[in-house]
Amino acid sequence: MSATDVGGGLSHLGEDGTSRMVDVGGKTPGPREAVAEAWLHVPPAAFAALLDGKLPKGGLIEPARIAGIQAAKRTADLIPMCHPLALDVVQVEVELPDPTQPRLRITCRAAVHARTGVEMEAMTGAAVAALTLYDMLKALDKGARIEGLRLISKSGGKSGRWQAQ
């Protein structure tokens, strides 16, 4: 039985179906970049307080940004088969795309010159930044919810450029 038979061609499964870390030692290092997003939907009263700047824990953007950056840097500690990467850059942004819609968009961009990609680092950064925003807002309303965590784009490596539709 091959890895294809067991896991449908999943690279983290060995031929016998056991977990394995992909060997990237033979790959040529190159530039790789990924962008991920998540959305925090905020209940109306908490959203109004956010817009007024009346938050019980103070500012929320900078703690979320720092948490997202730290999380991206620690991805290999959290996701078992990820390779530790010396990231070149991690950027986390929190935006309010439409003040009439009670939601925040969190994006994380990660880039590295390495043998493997940074999709998981970007997604982990976006997820933890969103969780931090939830933590900062939960005193106002625990009904906030995180949705839509996804990869937006990636470049580099064998598969080249990819863009979400």
Backbone as CSV, one residue per row, in Angstrom:
resi,resn,N_x,N_y,N_z,CA_x,CA_y,CA_z,C_x,C_y,C_z
1,MET,0.854,-1.178,0.000,0.000,0.000,0.000,0.897,1.236,0.000
2,SER,0.634,2.172,-0.899,1.460,3.373,-0.999,0.826,4.535,-0.255
3,ALA,1.586,5.649,-0.108,1.063,6.859,0.524,-0.146,7.379,-0.241
4,THR,-0.126,7.184,-1.558,-1.267,7.611,-2.370,-2.495,6.799,-2.010
5,ASP,-2.305,5.487,-1.823,-3.429,4.625,-1.437,-3.951,5.000,-0.057
6,VAL,-3.035,5.253,0.873,-3.420,5.526,2.253,-3.980,6.932,2.405
7,GLY,-3.257,7.924,1.911,-3.642,9.300,2.189,-3.987,10.132,0.975
8,GLY,-4.262,9.503,-0.147,-4.628,10.273,-1.322,-3.512,11.178,-1.815
9,GLY,-2.268,10.774,-1.633,-1.144,11.579,-2.084,-0.714,12.640,-1.084
10,LEU,-1.131,12.514,0.150,-0.747,13.486,1.173,0.734,13.336,1.485
11,SER,1.461,14.446,1.427,2.914,14.390,1.576,3.366,14.061,2.993
12,HIS,2.506,14.216,3.984,2.889,13.952,5.366,2.550,12.534,5.829
13,LEU,2.209,11.671,4.870,1.971,10.271,5.200,2.994,9.412,4.491
14,GLY,3.615,8.505,5.248,4.553,7.567,4.667,3.809,6.474,3.921
15,GLU,4.547,5.613,3.255,3.931,4.534,2.488,3.086,3.605,3.352
16,ASP,3.436,3.505,4.634,2.675,2.634,5.535,1.540,3.385,6.240
17,GLY,1.340,4.658,5.886,0.257,5.438,6.477,0.634,6.185,7.741
18,THR,1.883,6.060,8.176,2.307,6.771,9.384,2.690,8.206,9.052
19,SER,2.606,9.063,10.054,2.969,10.466,9.883,4.461,10.603,9.662
20,ARG,4.806,11.576,8.847,6.226,11.848,8.609,6.404,13.314,8.255
21,MET,7.579,13.814,8.534,7.932,15.168,8.132,8.528,15.063,6.733
22,VAL,8.086,15.909,5.833,8.566,15.882,4.458,10.044,16.271,4.443
23,ASP,10.843,15.530,3.691,12.269,15.834,3.548,12.424,16.922,2.494
24,VAL,12.810,18.121,2.934,12.995,19.234,1.996,14.475,19.494,1.734
25,GLY,15.343,18.606,2.246,16.781,18.807,2.129,17.288,18.930,0.708
26,GLY,16.642,18.284,-0.244,17.090,18.336,-1.630,16.521,19.494,-2.432
27,LYS,15.617,20.233,-1.842,15.010,21.352,-2.567,15.951,22.548,-2.580
28,THR,15.847,23.351,-3.624,16.646,24.565,-3.723,15.942,25.689,-2.975
29,PRO,16.650,26.363,-2.061,16.026,27.487,-1.364,15.644,28.587,-2.357
30,GLY,14.547,29.241,-2.080,14.096,30.339,-2.925,13.107,31.206,-2.174
31,PRO,12.723,32.314,-2.792,11.771,33.204,-2.126,10.381,32.578,-2.089
32,ARG,9.748,32.673,-0.939,8.393,32.141,-0.761,7.613,33.141,0.068
33,GLU,6.354,33.288,-0.284,5.501,34.251,0.409,4.082,33.703,0.468
34,ALA,3.367,34.044,1.521,1.963,33.645,1.644,1.198,34.735,2.390
35,VAL,-0.075,34.869,2.027,-0.981,35.801,2.697,-2.225,35.018,3.089
36,ALA,-2.656,35.205,4.337,-3.863,34.552,4.840,-4.764,35.604,5.474
37,GLU,-6.040,35.246,5.622,-6.975,36.162,6.261,-7.893,35.411,7.214
38,ALA,-8.471,36.169,8.128,-9.538,35.696,9.016,-10.441,36.898,9.264
39,TRP,-11.672,36.635,9.645,-12.644,37.695,9.929,-13.156,37.540,11.350
40,LEU,-13.244,38.650,12.056,-13.858,38.658,13.377,-15.175,39.411,13.256
41,HIS,-16.275,38.690,13.464,-17.614,39.288,13.446,-17.955,39.696,14.876
42,VAL,-18.343,40.949,15.056,-18.527,41.527,16.381,-20.003,41.879,16.585
43,PRO,-20.600,41.458,17.715,-21.992,41.834,17.990,-22.160,43.360,18.001
44,PRO,-23.350,43.853,17.635,-23.565,45.292,17.446,-23.145,46.199,18.610
45,ALA,-23.493,45.882,19.841,-23.136,46.760,20.965,-21.623,46.813,21.162
46,ALA,-20.961,45.665,21.043,-19.503,45.626,21.174,-18.851,46.364,20.008
47,PHE,-19.453,46.253,18.837,-18.922,46.958,17.668,-19.011,48.474,17.867
48,ALA,-20.128,48.946,18.419,-20.287,50.382,18.693,-19.224,50.857,19.685
49,ALA,-18.962,50.055,20.724,-17.925,50.408,21.698,-16.546,50.426,21.037
50,LEU,-16.321,49.495,20.138,-15.051,49.456,19.416,-14.873,50.728,18.587
51,LEU,-15.926,51.127,17.877,-15.853,52.341,17.059,-15.670,53.595,17.914
52,ASP,-16.262,53.599,19.117,-16.126,54.745,20.023,-14.804,54.734,20.782
53,GLY,-14.065,53.635,20.689,-12.803,53.519,21.415,-12.990,53.235,22.894
54,LYS,-14.156,52.736,23.287,-14.461,52.467,24.694,-14.318,50.971,24.979
55,LEU,-13.088,50.536,25.032,-12.803,49.121,25.251,-12.221,48.925,26.647
56,PRO,-12.722,47.958,27.401,-12.264,47.771,28.776,-10.792,47.371,28.902
57,LYS,-10.241,46.754,27.892,-8.836,46.328,27.959,-7.908,47.272,27.192
58,GLY,-8.419,48.414,26.769,-7.589,49.364,26.042,-7.505,49.033,24.562
59,GLY,-6.467,49.548,23.905,-6.286,49.322,22.473,-6.185,47.849,22.143
60,LEU,-6.719,47.482,20.996,-6.709,46.063,20.649,-5.880,45.732,19.429
61,ILE,-5.580,46.687,18.585,-4.874,46.378,17.336,-3.432,45.950,17.590
62,GLU,-2.684,46.695,18.375,-1.269,46.354,18.574,-1.073,45.021,19.289
63,PRO,-1.841,44.707,20.350,-1.673,43.361,20.927,-1.966,42.252,19.906
64,ALA,-2.976,42.459,19.071,-3.311,41.447,18.060,-2.194,41.325,17.025
65,ARG,-1.646,42.449,16.608,-0.554,42.437,15.625,0.657,41.688,16.186
66,ILE,1.027,42.013,17.410,2.190,41.365,18.029,1.935,39.874,18.213
67,ALA,0.738,39.507,18.656,0.405,38.087,18.844,0.481,37.326,17.527
68,GLY,-0.024,37.935,16.452,0.030,37.282,15.143,1.453,37.074,14.663
69,ILE,2.295,38.070,14.874,3.704,37.948,14.478,4.388,36.858,15.289
70,GLN,4.169,36.871,16.603,4.778,35.834,17.450,4.302,34.445,17.050
71,ALA,3.027,34.317,16.772,2.474,33.012,16.412,3.069,32.498,15.105
72,ALA,3.185,33.380,14.115,3.774,32.963,12.839,5.195,32.438,13.056
73,LYS,5.943,33.113,13.916,7.312,32.692,14.200,7.372,31.363,14.940
74,ARG,6.291,30.984,15.625,6.270,29.763,16.431,5.456,28.637,15.786
75,THR,5.121,28.771,14.526,4.250,27.798,13.865,4.764,26.365,13.993
76,ALA,6.046,26.153,13.829,6.597,24.791,13.910,6.420,24.191,15.303
77,ASP,6.258,25.022,16.324,6.002,24.525,17.675,4.544,24.105,17.849
78,LEU,3.676,24.599,16.976,2.237,24.355,17.102,1.706,23.316,16.120
79,ILE,2.246,23.294,14.916,1.783,22.388,13.862,2.879,21.335,13.684
80,PRO,2.608,20.088,14.063,3.670,19.081,14.185,4.561,18.858,12.960
81,MET,4.035,18.911,11.754,4.854,18.577,10.591,5.471,19.792,9.895
82,CYS,5.273,20.983,10.459,5.874,22.183,9.862,7.360,22.263,10.191
83,HIS,8.123,22.712,9.222,9.549,22.919,9.429,9.767,24.268,10.123
84,PRO,10.701,24.342,11.057,11.027,25.642,11.654,11.654,26.534,10.583
85,LEU,11.176,27.755,10.491,11.672,28.682,9.478,12.160,29.970,10.121
86,ALA,13.255,30.492,9.606,13.738,31.816,10.015,13.066,32.819,9.088
87,LEU,11.903,33.279,9.475,11.105,34.157,8.611,11.821,35.469,8.345
88,ASP,11.710,35.946,7.118,12.275,37.238,6.755,11.369,38.377,7.190
89,VAL,10.060,38.150,7.101,9.112,39.194,7.491,7.766,38.564,7.804
90,VAL,7.081,39.158,8.768,5.687,38.840,9.063,4.980,40.170,9.259
91,GLN,3.906,40.376,8.530,3.115,41.597,8.660,1.675,41.214,8.975
92,VAL,1.132,41.775,10.020,-0.248,41.528,10.408,-0.990,42.859,10.352
93,GLU,-2.112,42.846,9.666,-2.940,44.049,9.550,-4.351,43.736,10.031
94,VAL,-4.949,44.695,10.697,-6.341,44.605,11.127,-7.039,45.796,10.519
95,GLU,-8.104,45.541,9.784,-8.805,46.642,9.137,-10.307,46.508,9.297
96,LEU,-10.947,47.626,9.180,-12.397,47.727,9.203,-12.810,48.105,7.788
97,PRO,-13.067,47.104,6.937,-13.311,47.400,5.522,-14.568,48.226,5.274
98,ASP,-15.565,48.076,6.140,-16.832,48.787,5.960,-17.395,49.107,7.341
99,PRO,-17.383,50.378,7.760,-17.851,50.746,9.102,-19.322,50.415,9.361
100,THR,-20.073,50.098,8.309,-21.477,49.726,8.508,-21.635,48.232,8.761
101,GLN,-20.565,47.463,8.563,-20.581,46.013,8.792,-19.773,45.707,10.060
102,PRO,-20.371,45.059,11.043,-19.669,44.805,12.310,-18.670,43.655,12.227
103,ARG,-17.588,43.885,11.499,-16.566,42.850,11.373,-15.216,43.483,11.064
104,LEU,-14.180,42.777,11.483,-12.802,43.192,11.236,-12.136,42.135,10.363
105,ARG,-11.304,42.593,9.441,-10.537,41.676,8.592,-9.103,41.662,9.087
106,ILE,-8.595,40.469,9.328,-7.228,40.291,9.782,-6.464,39.607,8.659
107,THR,-5.338,40.196,8.259,-4.487,39.558,7.258,-3.090,39.375,7.827
108,CYS,-2.450,38.320,7.384,-1.072,38.058,7.779,-0.288,37.681,6.532
109,ARG,0.811,38.372,6.326,1.729,38.084,5.221,3.042,37.602,5.816
110,ALA,3.506,36.460,5.338,4.785,35.915,5.783,5.651,35.669,4.556
111,ALA,6.950,35.937,4.691,7.884,35.713,3.587,9.189,35.153,4.141
112,VAL,9.835,34.342,3.301,11.075,33.687,3.694,11.851,33.305,2.436
113,HIS,13.133,33.127,2.565,13.960,32.517,1.525,14.336,31.150,2.093
114,ALA,13.685,30.104,1.598,13.844,28.786,2.219,13.525,27.672,1.238
115,ARG,13.549,26.436,1.748,13.256,25.243,0.949,11.788,24.849,1.004
116,THR,11.013,25.506,1.858,9.603,25.164,2.020,8.785,26.438,2.202
117,GLY,7.490,26.322,1.950,6.622,27.488,1.949,6.214,27.979,3.322
118,VAL,5.489,29.095,3.323,5.093,29.774,4.559,3.578,29.915,4.686
119,GLU,2.836,29.030,4.007,1.376,29.107,4.100,0.891,28.920,5.532
120,MET,1.436,27.949,6.220,0.983,27.679,7.589,1.361,28.817,8.531
121,GLU,2.489,29.453,8.298,2.895,30.582,9.126,1.924,31.749,8.952
122,ALA,1.541,32.024,7.704,0.585,33.104,7.459,-0.769,32.789,8.077
123,MET,-1.220,31.552,7.929,-2.518,31.180,8.492,-2.499,31.184,10.019
124,THR,-1.412,30.728,10.611,-1.301,30.734,12.072,-1.276,32.174,12.589
125,GLY,-0.558,33.050,11.907,-0.517,34.454,12.317,-1.892,35.101,12.272
126,ALA,-2.639,34.855,11.198,-3.983,35.424,11.079,-4.908,34.867,12.150
127,ALA,-4.821,33.562,12.401,-5.694,32.923,13.389,-5.430,33.447,14.798
128,VAL,-4.179,33.543,15.186,-3.857,33.983,16.544,-4.134,35.474,16.712
129,ALA,-3.934,36.268,15.688,-4.306,37.683,15.775,-5.819,37.806,15.985
130,ALA,-6.594,37.000,15.268,-8.057,37.018,15.433,-8.449,36.561,16.839
131,LEU,-7.801,35.538,17.350,-8.077,35.077,18.715,-7.748,36.158,19.738
132,THR,-6.686,36.895,19.498,-6.305,37.975,20.409,-7.346,39.090,20.381
133,LEU,-7.845,39.410,19.197,-8.922,40.404,19.109,-10.147,39.931,19.875
134,TYR,-10.489,38.661,19.728,-11.618,38.103,20.479,-11.371,38.271,21.979
135,ASP,-10.179,37.935,22.422,-9.846,38.057,23.842,-10.003,39.498,24.328
136,MET,-9.604,40.448,23.501,-9.692,41.858,23.884,-11.143,42.347,23.931
137,LEU,-12.018,41.733,23.151,-13.416,42.168,23.068,-14.386,41.347,23.917
138,LYS,-13.968,40.205,24.403,-14.902,39.292,25.069,-15.526,39.873,26.329
139,ALA,-14.877,40.855,26.953,-15.465,41.485,28.134,-16.741,42.241,27.764
140,LEU,-16.828,42.692,26.515,-18.024,43.394,26.044,-19.101,42.424,25.587
141,ASP,-18.689,41.371,24.905,-19.665,40.402,24.397,-18.925,39.150,23.943
142,LYS,-19.247,38.053,24.567,-18.600,36.786,24.220,-19.148,36.184,22.935
143,GLY,-20.102,36.863,22.304,-20.723,36.356,21.088,-19.976,36.674,19.809
144,ALA,-18.833,37.344,19.908,-18.025,37.573,18.703,-17.603,36.217,18.159
145,ARG,-17.393,36.144,16.851,-16.992,34.864,16.264,-15.944,35.085,15.167
146,ILE,-15.078,34.106,15.065,-14.013,34.129,14.058,-14.444,33.215,12.927
147,GLU,-14.344,33.727,11.709,-14.741,32.942,10.534,-13.768,33.200,9.387
148,GLY,-13.844,32.344,8.409,-13.182,32.576,7.133,-11.675,32.526,7.143
149,LEU,-11.073,31.766,8.058,-9.621,31.617,8.016,-9.272,30.875,6.733
150,ARG,-8.431,31.513,5.906,-8.059,30.875,4.638,-6.799,31.494,4.066
151,LEU,-6.188,30.733,3.185,-5.047,31.217,2.426,-5.574,32.072,1.280
152,ILE,-5.009,33.255,1.128,-5.402,34.165,0.049,-4.480,33.987,-1.164
153,SER,-3.181,33.867,-0.884,-2.230,33.687,-1.981,-0.941,33.081,-1.454
154,LYS,-0.193,32.489,-2.366,1.141,31.999,-2.058,1.966,32.064,-3.323
155,SER,3.267,32.209,-3.140,4.164,32.204,-4.288,5.450,31.493,-3.906
156,GLY,6.125,31.007,-4.934,7.386,30.311,-4.744,7.209,28.810,-4.695
157,GLY,8.317,28.129,-4.725,8.297,26.677,-4.639,7.892,26.001,-5.930
158,LYS,7.790,24.680,-5.856,7.488,23.858,-7.029,6.127,24.195,-7.635
159,SER,5.154,24.492,-6.792,3.805,24.751,-7.312,3.614,26.194,-7.780
160,GLY,4.606,27.056,-7.547,4.531,28.421,-8.067,3.498,29.297,-7.370
161,ARG,2.882,30.145,-8.158,1.927,31.118,-7.618,0.540,30.503,-7.551
162,TRP,-0.174,30.838,-6.460,-1.566,30.410,-6.289,-2.338,31.567,-5.691
163,GLN,-3.555,31.763,-6.164,-4.408,32.863,-5.697,-5.810,32.301,-5.432
164,ALA,-6.377,32.651,-4.264,-7.755,32.222,-3.955,-8.724,32.895,-4.901
165,GLN,-9.790,32.204,-5.208,-10.829,32.767,-6.069,-11.930,33.388,-5.248
